Amino acid sequence: MSEDRSTGASPTAGAPSGASPAAEVPSGASARGPERRTMAVGCLLVFMAQMATTIYLPSLPAVQHDLGVSRSFAALSVSLFVIGAAAPVVLWGRAADRYGRRASLLAALALFVVSSALLAVNTSAEALLVLRCAQGIGAGGAAIIARIFVRDLGGGDALARRLSVLSIAFVTALGGGQFLGGLIGRYAHWQSGFVVLAVVGAVGAIGAATLPWTPAGGAPSRRT
């Protein structure tokens, strides 16, 4: 009887001989922890990239007034952001494969944060266009690499669920960014929106830097 009790209490009962407890698959809760952190950072980056457009749109009349530019010139700052975000997507993907997810993502976020901070203090119409394009390049890089490292977590139905969560973050930024931009336009200076974006980008960079990446700098690990 005592022999049966000792066998039932053994945590490695039924395991193949030679297997050590350290080699076992982590419990569901511990395995999901890093994945949830990865998804939180991915959603934040996708939200940030989209909000960089929507938070700015309500301020276009103020941009025209403060910088003394035409409506078409102010609208060009939106177009250049979109072009900057879309044009180098393939290059960002190659950089992520060659230099690693972490390094490429941090480079994109550094560009985004620096350009956002400069936009917050900029008073030149020409510099507005240049900085908005640079901001778009950083935002596009962060968004595409976020999707890449979310995809690296695994495929199948789980990947479809993860991508749907990223889509929710994207859609939330559409309405939430414009709402926040409207509040900024009403109660603060229009450049305050760039301060918000710089802060969000910095938080995203901290989150990306602390993700449990693999030693090779590739996909975030799902193990603790």
TORPA-4810 file (N, C-alpha, C, O; in nm, 3 decimals):
<nodes>
NODE_1_0.083_-0.121_0.000_0.000_0.000_0.000_0.086_0.125_0.000_0.058_0.218_-0.075_M
NODE_2_0.191_0.129_0.083_0.279_0.245_0.087_0.352_0.263_-0.043_0.383_0.374_-0.084_S
NODE_3_0.380_0.149_-0.108_0.449_0.159_-0.237_0.360_0.226_-0.341_0.409_0.304_-0.422_E
NODE_4_0.227_0.195_-0.340_0.134_0.257_-0.433_0.125_0.406_-0.411_0.119_0.484_-0.506_D
NODE_5_0.122_0.447_-0.281_0.111_0.589_-0.250_0.235_0.664_-0.298_0.222_0.774_-0.352_R
NODE_6_0.350_0.610_-0.279_0.471_0.679_-0.321_0.479_0.690_-0.471_0.530_0.789_-0.524_S
NODE_7_0.429_0.588_-0.541_0.429_0.594_-0.687_0.334_0.701_-0.736_0.367_0.775_-0.829_T
NODE_8_0.216_0.712_-0.676_0.118_0.812_-0.719_0.163_0.952_-0.689_0.121_1.045_-0.758_G
NODE_9_0.248_0.973_-0.587_0.292_1.107_-0.551_0.410_1.153_-0.633_0.448_1.270_-0.624_A
NODE_10_0.468_1.067_-0.710_0.587_1.105_-0.788_0.549_1.197_-0.901_0.461_1.161_-0.979_S
NODE_11_0.612_1.319_-0.915_0.576_1.414_-1.021_0.620_1.368_-1.157_0.575_1.423_-1.258_P
NODE_12_0.707_1.266_-1.164_0.755_1.222_-1.295_0.706_1.084_-1.329_0.761_1.018_-1.417_T
NODE_13_0.601_1.038_-1.258_0.549_0.905_-1.286_0.496_0.899_-1.426_0.429_0.992_-1.472_A
NODE_14_0.524_0.791_-1.497_0.476_0.775_-1.634_0.564_0.842_-1.735_0.539_0.827_-1.855_G
NODE_15_0.668_0.915_-1.692_0.756_0.982_-1.787_0.856_0.883_-1.838_0.890_0.787_-1.768_A
NODE_16_0.908_0.904_-1.964_1.008_0.815_-2.018_1.132_0.817_-1.933_1.167_0.921_-1.876_P
NODE_17_1.199_0.701_-1.924_1.321_0.695_-1.845_1.425_0.787_-1.903_1.439_0.798_-2.025_S
NODE_18_1.499_0.854_-1.814_1.603_0.946_-1.861_1.555_1.087_-1.877_1.635_1.178_-1.895_G
NODE_19_1.422_1.109_-1.871_1.370_1.244_-1.887_1.381_1.317_-1.756_1.348_1.262_-1.651_A
NODE_20_1.428_1.441_-1.759_1.442_1.522_-1.640_1.328_1.619_-1.630_1.271_1.656_-1.733_S
NODE_21_1.291_1.665_-1.508_1.181_1.762_-1.494_1.206_1.889_-1.571_1.111_1.951_-1.618_P
NODE_22_1.332_1.931_-1.586_1.362_2.056_-1.656_1.329_2.048_-1.803_1.310_2.150_-1.868_A
NODE_23_1.321_1.924_-1.856_1.296_1.908_-1.998_1.148_1.901_-2.030_1.110_1.893_-2.147_A
NODE_24_1.063_1.903_-1.928_0.920_1.889_-1.952_0.863_2.016_-2.011_0.919_2.125_-1.996_E
NODE_25_0.750_2.000_-2.080_0.680_2.115_-2.137_0.625_2.198_-2.025_0.569_2.141_-1.931_V
NODE_26_0.637_2.333_-2.028_0.587_2.416_-1.920_0.436_2.406_-1.907_0.366_2.371_-2.002_P
NODE_27_0.387_2.436_-1.790_0.243_2.435_-1.768_0.176_2.540_-1.855_0.241_2.632_-1.905_S
NODE_28_0.043_2.525_-1.873_-0.028_2.616_-1.963_-0.014_2.760_-1.923_0.005_2.846_-2.009_G
NODE_29_-0.023_2.790_-1.792_-0.016_2.929_-1.746_0.120_2.989_-1.774_0.131_3.101_-1.822_A
NODE_30_0.230_2.911_-1.742_0.364_2.965_-1.762_0.398_2.978_-1.909_0.472_3.069_-1.948_S
NODE_31_0.345_2.889_-1.993_0.373_2.897_-2.136_0.300_3.014_-2.200_0.350_3.073_-2.296_A
NODE_32_0.182_3.048_-2.147_0.104_3.156_-2.208_0.155_3.294_-2.168_0.125_3.392_-2.235_R
NODE_33_0.231_3.303_-2.058_0.278_3.433_-2.012_0.357_3.509_-2.115_0.319_3.621_-2.149_G
NODE_34_0.467_3.454_-2.168_0.545_3.525_-2.270_0.464_3.552_-2.396_0.481_3.656_-2.460_P
NODE_35_0.375_3.460_-2.432_0.293_3.481_-2.552_0.200_3.601_-2.533_0.180_3.680_-2.625_E
NODE_36_0.144_3.614_-2.414_0.056_3.728_-2.387_0.134_3.859_-2.391_0.085_3.959_-2.443_R
NODE_37_0.255_3.858_-2.336_0.338_3.978_-2.343_0.371_4.014_-2.487_0.367_4.131_-2.525_R
NODE_38_0.402_3.913_-2.566_0.432_3.937_-2.707_0.312_3.995_-2.780_0.327_4.088_-2.859_T
NODE_39_0.193_3.942_-2.752_0.073_3.993_-2.816_0.043_4.134_-2.769_-0.003_4.217_-2.848_M
NODE_40_0.067_4.164_-2.641_0.042_4.299_-2.590_0.132_4.400_-2.661_0.086_4.508_-2.700_A
NODE_41_0.260_4.366_-2.677_0.351_4.456_-2.747_0.311_4.469_-2.893_0.312_4.579_-2.948_V
NODE_42_0.277_4.358_-2.957_0.235_4.364_-3.097_0.114_4.452_-3.118_0.110_4.532_-3.211_G
NODE_43_0.015_4.438_-3.031_-0.106_4.522_-3.041_-0.073_4.668_-3.020_-0.125_4.755_-3.090_C
NODE_44_0.015_4.697_-2.924_0.053_4.835_-2.899_0.121_4.897_-3.021_0.094_5.012_-3.056_L
NODE_45_0.208_4.821_-3.087_0.280_4.874_-3.203_0.186_4.896_-3.322_0.198_4.996_-3.392_L
NODE_46_0.095_4.803_-3.344_-0.003_4.821_-3.453_-0.093_4.940_-3.423_-0.123_5.020_-3.512_V
NODE_47_-0.137_4.951_-3.299_-0.220_5.064_-3.257_-0.144_5.196_-3.278_-0.200_5.292_-3.330_F
NODE_48_-0.019_5.199_-3.237_0.064_5.319_-3.249_0.079_5.362_-3.395_0.065_5.480_-3.427_M
NODE_49_0.108_5.266_-3.482_0.132_5.298_-3.623_0.007_5.359_-3.688_0.016_5.454_-3.764_A
NODE_50_-0.109_5.302_-3.656_-0.232_5.356_-3.714_-0.271_5.488_-3.649_-0.319_5.578_-3.717_Q
NODE_51_-0.251_5.499_-3.518_-0.287_5.622_-3.448_-0.203_5.740_-3.494_-0.246_5.855_-3.482_M
NODE_52_-0.083_5.714_-3.545_0.002_5.823_-3.593_-0.064_5.899_-3.708_-0.031_6.015_-3.733_A
NODE_53_-0.156_5.835_-3.778_-0.234_5.903_-3.882_-0.361_5.964_-3.825_-0.390_6.081_-3.847_T
NODE_54_-0.437_5.883_-3.750_-0.570_5.929_-3.708_-0.565_6.038_-3.602_-0.654_6.124_-3.600_T
NODE_55_-0.465_6.038_-3.516_-0.457_6.142_-3.413_-0.422_6.277_-3.474_-0.446_6.382_-3.415_I
NODE_56_-0.364_6.272_-3.594_-0.317_6.394_-3.661_-0.426_6.459_-3.748_-0.424_6.580_-3.769_Y
NODE_57_-0.518_6.379_-3.797_-0.616_6.429_-3.894_-0.700_6.545_-3.842_-0.720_6.642_-3.916_L
NODE_58_-0.752_6.542_-3.718_-0.833_6.656_-3.672_-0.755_6.787_-3.660_-0.815_6.893_-3.649_P
NODE_59_-0.622_6.779_-3.663_-0.540_6.899_-3.644_-0.501_6.967_-3.775_-0.430_7.068_-3.773_S
NODE_60_-0.545_6.915_-3.887_-0.503_6.972_-4.016_-0.538_7.120_-4.030_-0.455_7.197_-4.079_L
NODE_61_-0.659_7.165_-3.989_-0.686_7.310_-3.998_-0.590_7.393_-3.913_-0.549_7.501_-3.954_P
NODE_62_-0.554_7.342_-3.794_-0.460_7.414_-3.709_-0.320_7.414_-3.770_-0.247_7.512_-3.756_A
NODE_63_-0.283_7.308_-3.837_-0.153_7.303_-3.907_-0.149_7.409_-4.016_-0.049_7.480_-4.030_V
NODE_64_-0.257_7.418_-4.091_-0.263_7.521_-4.196_-0.245_7.660_-4.136_-0.168_7.742_-4.188_Q
NODE_65_-0.314_7.686_-4.029_-0.311_7.819_-3.968_-0.174_7.851_-3.909_-0.118_7.958_-3.935_H
NODE_66_-0.120_7.759_-3.830_0.004_7.786_-3.758_0.126_7.792_-3.850_0.216_7.873_-3.827_D
NODE_67_0.129_7.709_-3.952_0.245_7.706_-4.042_0.224_7.791_-4.167_0.316_7.807_-4.247_L
NODE_68_0.103_7.845_-4.183_0.075_7.930_-4.298_0.084_7.857_-4.431_0.142_7.907_-4.527_G
NODE_69_0.026_7.738_-4.436_0.032_7.657_-4.558_-0.109_7.635_-4.611_-0.208_7.660_-4.541_V
NODE_70_-0.117_7.588_-4.732_-0.246_7.560_-4.793_-0.302_7.427_-4.742_-0.233_7.348_-4.678_S
NODE_71_-0.429_7.406_-4.773_-0.493_7.280_-4.731_-0.427_7.161_-4.799_-0.408_7.057_-4.737_R
NODE_72_-0.392_7.175_-4.925_-0.329_7.065_-4.998_-0.190_7.034_-4.943_-0.148_6.919_-4.940_S
NODE_73_-0.118_7.139_-4.899_0.015_7.117_-4.841_0.003_7.041_-4.709_0.081_6.949_-4.683_F
NODE_74_-0.095_7.079_-4.627_-0.115_7.008_-4.500_-0.155_6.863_-4.525_-0.110_6.772_-4.454_A
NODE_75_-0.240_6.842_-4.625_-0.282_6.705_-4.658_-0.165_6.622_-4.710_-0.163_6.500_-4.694_A
NODE_76_-0.068_6.689_-4.773_0.050_6.617_-4.823_0.128_6.553_-4.709_0.191_6.449_-4.729_L
NODE_77_0.125_6.614_-4.592_0.195_6.554_-4.478_0.133_6.421_-4.437_0.201_6.335_-4.381_S
NODE_78_0.004_6.403_-4.464_-0.062_6.274_-4.439_-0.021_6.173_-4.546_0.009_6.058_-4.516_V
NODE_79_-0.021_6.218_-4.672_0.015_6.129_-4.782_0.158_6.078_-4.770_0.185_5.961_-4.796_S
NODE_80_0.249_6.167_-4.732_0.389_6.126_-4.720_0.409_6.027_-4.605_0.494_5.939_-4.613_L
NODE_81_0.331_6.042_-4.499_0.338_5.944_-4.391_0.297_5.806_-4.442_0.364_5.706_-4.415_F
NODE_82_0.187_5.801_-4.516_0.138_5.673_-4.567_0.237_5.611_-4.664_0.262_5.490_-4.660_V
NODE_83_0.294_5.693_-4.752_0.394_5.643_-4.846_0.517_5.591_-4.772_0.569_5.484_-4.804_I
NODE_84_0.563_5.668_-4.672_0.678_5.625_-4.593_0.652_5.495_-4.520_0.744_5.414_-4.503_G
NODE_85_0.529_5.474_-4.475_0.497_5.351_-4.402_0.489_5.231_-4.496_0.527_5.120_-4.459_A
NODE_86_0.440_5.253_-4.619_0.415_5.141_-4.710_0.535_5.104_-4.797_0.559_4.987_-4.823_A
NODE_87_0.611_5.204_-4.841_0.716_5.179_-4.941_0.824_5.082_-4.894_0.860_4.992_-4.971_A
NODE_88_0.878_5.095_-4.773_0.990_5.007_-4.735_0.950_4.881_-4.660_1.032_4.823_-4.588_P
NODE_89_0.826_4.836_-4.674_0.780_4.720_-4.598_0.866_4.597_-4.628_0.906_4.524_-4.537_V
NODE_90_0.895_4.574_-4.756_0.976_4.458_-4.794_1.116_4.469_-4.734_1.173_4.370_-4.688_V
NODE_91_1.171_4.590_-4.735_1.305_4.610_-4.679_1.308_4.583_-4.529_1.404_4.526_-4.477_L
NODE_92_1.202_4.624_-4.460_1.195_4.596_-4.317_1.188_4.446_-4.292_1.249_4.396_-4.198_W
NODE_93_1.113_4.376_-4.375_1.105_4.231_-4.359_1.239_4.164_-4.379_1.275_4.072_-4.305_G
NODE_94_1.313_4.208_-4.479_1.446_4.152_-4.503_1.542_4.185_-4.389_1.623_4.103_-4.348_R
NODE_95_1.531_4.308_-4.338_1.616_4.348_-4.226_1.587_4.262_-4.103_1.679_4.223_-4.030_A
NODE_96_1.458_4.232_-4.080_1.422_4.148_-3.966_1.480_4.008_-3.980_1.519_3.947_-3.881_A
NODE_97_1.484_3.956_-4.102_1.541_3.823_-4.125_1.694_3.825_-4.113_1.754_3.729_-4.064_D
NODE_98_1.756_3.932_-4.159_1.902_3.936_-4.161_1.963_3.978_-4.028_2.061_3.918_-3.982_R
NODE_99_1.906_4.080_-3.966_1.965_4.136_-3.844_1.892_4.095_-3.717_1.938_4.124_-3.606_Y
NODE_100_1.780_4.027_-3.732_1.705_3.985_-3.615_1.585_4.074_-3.590_1.584_4.192_-3.626_G
NODE_101_1.483_4.017_-3.527_1.359_4.091_-3.501_1.384_4.207_-3.404_1.337_4.318_-3.426_R
NODE_102_1.457_4.178_-3.297_1.475_4.280_-3.194_1.547_4.403_-3.247_1.500_4.515_-3.228_R
NODE_103_1.662_4.382_-3.314_1.742_4.495_-3.362_1.664_4.578_-3.463_1.666_4.701_-3.458_A
NODE_104_1.597_4.511_-3.555_1.522_4.584_-3.658_1.404_4.660_-3.599_1.376_4.773_-3.638_S
NODE_105_1.336_4.597_-3.505_1.222_4.663_-3.442_1.266_4.784_-3.361_1.202_4.889_-3.367_L
NODE_106_1.373_4.771_-3.286_1.421_4.884_-3.207_1.470_4.998_-3.296_1.455_5.114_-3.260_L
NODE_107_1.528_4.964_-3.413_1.569_5.068_-3.507_1.448_5.144_-3.560_1.449_5.267_-3.567_A
NODE_108_1.342_5.070_-3.596_1.219_5.134_-3.645_1.157_5.223_-3.537_1.113_5.334_-3.566_A
NODE_109_1.154_5.174_-3.413_1.096_5.252_-3.305_1.180_5.374_-3.271_1.126_5.478_-3.235_L
NODE_110_1.311_5.361_-3.281_1.397_5.477_-3.256_1.369_5.586_-3.358_1.360_5.704_-3.323_A
NODE_111_1.354_5.547_-3.485_1.322_5.645_-3.589_1.186_5.709_-3.562_1.170_5.830_-3.579_L
NODE_112_1.091_5.629_-3.521_0.957_5.681_-3.494_0.958_5.778_-3.377_0.899_5.886_-3.385_F
NODE_113_1.023_5.740_-3.268_1.024_5.824_-3.148_1.097_5.955_-3.174_1.049_6.061_-3.136_V
NODE_114_1.214_5.948_-3.239_1.292_6.070_-3.265_1.216_6.165_-3.358_1.210_6.285_-3.332_V
NODE_115_1.159_6.112_-3.465_1.084_6.197_-3.558_0.960_6.256_-3.491_0.925_6.371_-3.517_S
NODE_116_0.893_6.179_-3.406_0.776_6.231_-3.334_0.816_6.343_-3.239_0.747_6.444_-3.230_S
NODE_117_0.928_6.324_-3.169_0.975_6.427_-3.076_1.012_6.555_-3.151_0.983_6.665_-3.104_A
NODE_118_1.075_6.541_-3.267_1.111_6.659_-3.347_0.987_6.727_-3.403_0.981_6.850_-3.410_L
NODE_119_0.888_6.649_-3.441_0.763_6.708_-3.490_0.693_6.787_-3.380_0.623_6.885_-3.408_L
NODE_120_0.711_6.746_-3.256_0.646_6.815_-3.144_0.700_6.956_-3.123_0.633_7.039_-3.061_A
NODE_121_0.820_6.983_-3.174_0.880_7.116_-3.155_0.908_7.187_-3.288_0.963_7.296_-3.290_V
NODE_122_0.869_7.123_-3.397_0.899_7.179_-3.529_0.812_7.300_-3.561_0.694_7.303_-3.527_N
NODE_123_0.871_7.399_-3.629_0.796_7.517_-3.672_0.812_7.542_-3.822_0.770_7.647_-3.872_T
NODE_124_0.872_7.449_-3.894_0.898_7.465_-4.036_0.803_7.378_-4.117_0.785_7.260_-4.087_S
NODE_125_0.743_7.437_-4.219_0.651_7.362_-4.304_0.725_7.254_-4.383_0.675_7.143_-4.398_A
NODE_126_0.843_7.287_-4.433_0.919_7.189_-4.511_0.966_7.074_-4.423_0.961_6.958_-4.465_E
NODE_127_1.012_7.106_-4.303_1.056_7.001_-4.211_0.941_6.911_-4.170_0.960_6.792_-4.142_A
NODE_128_0.820_6.967_-4.166_0.702_6.886_-4.134_0.689_6.769_-4.232_0.663_6.656_-4.190_L
NODE_129_0.707_6.797_-4.360_0.694_6.691_-4.460_0.803_6.586_-4.445_0.776_6.467_-4.453_L
NODE_130_0.924_6.630_-4.424_1.037_6.537_-4.411_1.019_6.449_-4.287_1.037_6.327_-4.292_V
NODE_131_0.982_6.512_-4.176_0.968_6.437_-4.051_0.848_6.344_-4.053_0.853_6.235_-3.995_L
NODE_132_0.741_6.385_-4.118_0.625_6.296_-4.129_0.659_6.174_-4.213_0.613_6.063_-4.183_R
NODE_133_0.738_6.191_-4.317_0.781_6.077_-4.399_0.868_5.983_-4.315_0.850_5.861_-4.319_C
NODE_134_0.962_6.040_-4.240_1.048_5.958_-4.154_0.966_5.887_-4.046_0.991_5.771_-4.014_A
NODE_135_0.868_5.957_-3.992_0.780_5.896_-3.892_0.704_5.779_-3.953_0.687_5.675_-3.889_Q
NODE_136_0.659_5.796_-4.076_0.589_5.687_-4.143_0.677_5.566_-4.166_0.632_5.452_-4.151_G
NODE_137_0.804_5.589_-4.202_0.897_5.478_-4.222_0.914_5.399_-4.092_0.912_5.276_-4.093_I
NODE_138_0.931_5.471_-3.982_0.944_5.403_-3.853_0.818_5.330_-3.813_0.824_5.217_-3.763_G
NODE_139_0.702_5.393_-3.833_0.575_5.330_-3.796_0.549_5.206_-3.880_0.505_5.103_-3.827_A
NODE_140_0.576_5.215_-4.010_0.556_5.100_-4.097_0.646_4.983_-4.059_0.603_4.868_-4.060_G
NODE_141_0.772_5.015_-4.027_0.864_4.909_-3.986_0.819_4.842_-3.857_0.823_4.720_-3.846_G
NODE_142_0.777_4.922_-3.759_0.732_4.865_-3.632_0.609_4.776_-3.652_0.600_4.669_-3.592_A
NODE_143_0.515_4.821_-3.735_0.392_4.744_-3.755_0.419_4.613_-3.826_0.363_4.510_-3.788_A
NODE_144_0.503_4.614_-3.929_0.526_4.490_-4.005_0.607_4.391_-3.922_0.581_4.271_-3.928_I
NODE_145_0.705_4.440_-3.846_0.785_4.348_-3.764_0.701_4.292_-3.649_0.721_4.178_-3.607_I
NODE_146_0.607_4.371_-3.599_0.515_4.320_-3.497_0.435_4.202_-3.552_0.417_4.102_-3.484_A
NODE_147_0.389_4.213_-3.674_0.315_4.102_-3.736_0.406_3.982_-3.759_0.363_3.868_-3.747_R
NODE_148_0.532_4.009_-3.793_0.626_3.899_-3.816_0.650_3.821_-3.688_0.643_3.698_-3.689_I
NODE_149_0.677_3.890_-3.575_0.708_3.813_-3.455_0.583_3.750_-3.393_0.593_3.653_-3.318_F
NODE_150_0.466_3.805_-3.424_0.343_3.736_-3.383_0.326_3.609_-3.466_0.285_3.506_-3.413_V
NODE_151_0.356_3.616_-3.594_0.349_3.497_-3.679_0.449_3.391_-3.634_0.422_3.272_-3.644_R
NODE_152_0.565_3.435_-3.584_0.668_3.342_-3.539_0.624_3.258_-3.419_0.684_3.154_-3.391_D
NODE_153_0.521_3.301_-3.348_0.474_3.226_-3.233_0.412_3.092_-3.272_0.400_3.003_-3.188_L
NODE_154_0.374_3.076_-3.398_0.315_2.951_-3.443_0.207_2.976_-3.546_0.160_3.089_-3.562_G
NODE_155_0.167_2.870_-3.615_0.069_2.884_-3.722_-0.065_2.822_-3.686_-0.099_2.806_-3.569_G
NODE_156_-0.140_2.789_-3.789_-0.270_2.725_-3.770_-0.376_2.818_-3.718_-0.373_2.939_-3.741_G
NODE_157_-0.471_2.758_-3.646_-0.583_2.836_-3.591_-0.536_2.939_-3.490_-0.594_3.047_-3.480_D
NODE_158_-0.431_2.906_-3.415_-0.381_3.001_-3.315_-0.330_3.128_-3.383_-0.351_3.238_-3.332_A
NODE_159_-0.263_3.113_-3.497_-0.215_3.230_-3.571_-0.331_3.315_-3.618_-0.325_3.438_-3.610_L
NODE_160_-0.436_3.252_-3.668_-0.554_3.327_-3.713_-0.614_3.407_-3.598_-0.657_3.521_-3.618_A
NODE_161_-0.617_3.348_-3.478_-0.671_3.421_-3.363_-0.582_3.539_-3.326_-0.631_3.647_-3.293_R
NODE_162_-0.450_3.518_-3.331_-0.358_3.627_-3.298_-0.371_3.742_-3.397_-0.372_3.858_-3.357_R
NODE_163_-0.379_3.709_-3.524_-0.391_3.815_-3.625_-0.524_3.889_-3.611_-0.532_4.009_-3.639_L
NODE_164_-0.628_3.819_-3.569_-0.757_3.887_-3.548_-0.746_3.985_-3.432_-0.810_4.091_-3.435_S
NODE_165_-0.667_3.952_-3.330_-0.646_4.044_-3.218_-0.571_4.168_-3.266_-0.603_4.280_-3.226_V
NODE_166_-0.470_4.149_-3.352_-0.399_4.265_-3.408_-0.494_4.352_-3.490_-0.483_4.474_-3.489_L
NODE_167_-0.586_4.289_-3.561_-0.684_4.365_-3.640_-0.774_4.449_-3.550_-0.812_4.561_-3.586_S
NODE_168_-0.808_4.396_-3.434_-0.888_4.472_-3.339_-0.813_4.596_-3.293_-0.871_4.704_-3.281_I
NODE_169_-0.682_4.581_-3.268_-0.600_4.696_-3.228_-0.597_4.800_-3.339_-0.602_4.920_-3.313_A
NODE_170_-0.588_4.753_-3.463_-0.585_4.844_-3.578_-0.716_4.922_-3.588_-0.715_5.044_-3.604_F
NODE_171_-0.828_4.851_-3.578_-0.959_4.917_-3.590_-0.983_5.012_-3.473_-1.040_5.119_-3.491_V
NODE_172_-0.940_4.973_-3.354_-0.956_5.060_-3.237_-0.882_5.192_-3.257_-0.931_5.297_-3.216_T
NODE_173_-0.765_5.186_-3.320_-0.687_5.308_-3.345_-0.756_5.401_-3.444_-0.736_5.522_-3.439_A
NODE_174_-0.838_5.345_-3.533_-0.909_5.428_-3.630_-1.000_5.528_-3.560_-0.996_5.648_-3.587_L
NODE_175_-1.083_5.476_-3.470_-1.174_5.565_-3.399_-1.110_5.632_-3.279_-1.130_5.751_-3.255_G
NODE_176_-1.033_5.555_-3.203_-0.972_5.609_-3.082_-0.873_5.720_-3.111_-0.865_5.818_-3.037_G
NODE_177_-0.797_5.705_-3.218_-0.700_5.808_-3.254_-0.766_5.939_-3.292_-0.721_6.046_-3.252_G
NODE_178_-0.872_5.930_-3.371_-0.942_6.053_-3.410_-1.010_6.118_-3.290_-1.013_6.241_-3.280_Q
NODE_179_-1.064_6.037_-3.200_-1.126_6.093_-3.080_-1.023_6.166_-2.995_-1.047_6.277_-2.948_F
NODE_180_-0.909_6.102_-2.975_-0.803_6.165_-2.897_-0.750_6.289_-2.967_-0.721_6.390_-2.903_L
NODE_181_-0.736_6.281_-3.100_-0.691_6.397_-3.176_-0.787_6.513_-3.166_-0.746_6.629_-3.161_G
NODE_182_-0.917_6.483_-3.162_-1.017_6.588_-3.146_-1.006_6.655_-3.010_-1.019_6.777_-2.999_G
NODE_183_-0.982_6.575_-2.905_-0.964_6.633_-2.772_-0.840_6.721_-2.766_-0.841_6.828_-2.705_L
NODE_184_-0.732_6.675_-2.830_-0.609_6.753_-2.831_-0.631_6.884_-2.905_-0.588_6.990_-2.859_I
NODE_185_-0.699_6.877_-3.020_-0.726_6.998_-3.097_-0.812_7.098_-3.021_-0.802_7.219_-3.042_G
NODE_186_-0.898_7.047_-2.933_-0.988_7.136_-2.861_-0.925_7.195_-2.735_-0.948_7.311_-2.702_R
NODE_187_-0.845_7.114_-2.666_-0.797_7.156_-2.535_-0.646_7.177_-2.526_-0.596_7.222_-2.423_Y
NODE_188_-0.572_7.146_-2.631_-0.427_7.160_-2.628_-0.377_7.200_-2.765_-0.455_7.214_-2.859_A
NODE_189_-0.246_7.218_-2.777_-0.185_7.252_-2.905_-0.177_7.126_-2.991_-0.157_7.016_-2.940_H
NODE_190_-0.192_7.144_-3.123_-0.197_7.027_-3.211_-0.069_6.944_-3.205_-0.073_6.824_-3.233_W
NODE_191_0.045_7.005_-3.171_0.169_6.929_-3.166_0.177_6.837_-3.044_0.266_6.753_-3.035_Q
NODE_192_0.083_6.854_-2.951_0.079_6.763_-2.836_0.054_6.619_-2.879_0.094_6.525_-2.811_S
NODE_193_-0.011_6.602_-2.992_-0.034_6.467_-3.044_0.096_6.394_-3.072_0.104_6.273_-3.054_G
NODE_194_0.198_6.467_-3.117_0.327_6.404_-3.144_0.398_6.367_-3.014_0.476_6.271_-3.011_F
NODE_195_0.372_6.442_-2.908_0.427_6.406_-2.777_0.367_6.272_-2.733_0.438_6.184_-2.683_V
NODE_196_0.235_6.257_-2.751_0.169_6.132_-2.717_0.229_6.017_-2.797_0.256_5.910_-2.741_V
NODE_197_0.251_6.039_-2.926_0.306_5.933_-3.010_0.449_5.897_-2.969_0.486_5.779_-2.969_L
NODE_198_0.529_5.998_-2.933_0.666_5.970_-2.889_0.665_5.887_-2.761_0.746_5.795_-2.746_A
NODE_199_0.574_5.918_-2.670_0.566_5.842_-2.545_0.521_5.698_-2.572_0.578_5.604_-2.517_V
NODE_200_0.420_5.682_-2.657_0.373_5.547_-2.691_0.484_5.467_-2.758_0.502_5.348_-2.730_V
NODE_201_0.558_5.533_-2.849_0.668_5.465_-2.915_0.777_5.423_-2.817_0.834_5.315_-2.830_G
NODE_202_0.806_5.508_-2.719_0.906_5.474_-2.618_0.861_5.356_-2.533_0.941_5.269_-2.500_A
NODE_203_0.733_5.354_-2.497_0.679_5.240_-2.421_0.689_5.112_-2.504_0.723_5.006_-2.452_V
NODE_204_0.658_5.124_-2.634_0.670_5.009_-2.722_0.813_4.958_-2.731_0.837_4.838_-2.736_G
NODE_205_0.908_5.051_-2.734_1.050_5.011_-2.741_1.092_4.939_-2.614_1.166_4.840_-2.620_A
NODE_206_1.046_4.987_-2.500_1.078_4.920_-2.374_1.018_4.779_-2.372_1.083_4.682_-2.332_I
NODE_207_0.894_4.770_-2.417_0.829_4.639_-2.423_0.901_4.544_-2.516_0.920_4.427_-2.484_G
NODE_208_0.942_4.594_-2.634_1.012_4.509_-2.731_1.148_4.465_-2.678_1.190_4.351_-2.701_A
NODE_209_1.216_4.554_-2.607_1.349_4.522_-2.555_1.344_4.417_-2.445_1.442_4.347_-2.421_A
NODE_210_1.230_4.406_-2.377_1.220_4.313_-2.265_1.145_4.186_-2.300_1.120_4.103_-2.211_T
NODE_211_1.107_4.167_-2.426_1.041_4.043_-2.465_1.139_3.926_-2.454_1.259_3.945_-2.470_L
NODE_212_1.089_3.806_-2.427_1.177_3.689_-2.417_1.217_3.635_-2.554_1.172_3.528_-2.594_P
NODE_213_1.301_3.709_-2.624_1.346_3.667_-2.757_1.436_3.545_-2.745_1.494_3.519_-2.640_W
NODE_214_1.446_3.471_-2.854_1.538_3.358_-2.857_1.681_3.409_-2.859_1.703_3.525_-2.895_T
NODE_215_1.780_3.327_-2.822_1.918_3.372_-2.821_1.965_3.426_-2.954_2.052_3.513_-2.958_P
NODE_216_1.909_3.376_-3.064_1.951_3.421_-3.196_1.890_3.555_-3.233_1.920_3.611_-3.339_A
NODE_217_1.804_3.607_-3.146_1.740_3.737_-3.173_1.620_3.728_-3.263_1.575_3.827_-3.319_G
NODE_218_1.568_3.604_-3.278_1.454_3.585_-3.366_1.323_3.601_-3.293_1.301_3.701_-3.224_G
NODE_219_1.236_3.500_-3.308_1.103_3.509_-3.251_1.107_3.510_-3.100_1.191_3.443_-3.039_A
NODE_220_1.015_3.584_-3.037_1.004_3.574_-2.891_0.971_3.432_-2.851_0.890_3.366_-2.917_P
NODE_221_1.031_3.385_-2.745_1.010_3.249_-2.700_0.879_3.238_-2.625_0.837_3.333_-2.559_S
NODE_222_0.814_3.122_-2.636_0.692_3.097_-2.560_0.721_3.030_-2.428_0.630_3.004_-2.349_R
NODE_223_0.847_3.002_-2.403_0.885_2.943_-2.276_0.933_3.052_-2.182_0.978_3.158_-2.226_R
NODE_224_0.925_3.027_-2.054_0.978_3.119_-1.955_1.122_3.085_-1.927_1.186_3.151_-1.845_T
</nodes>
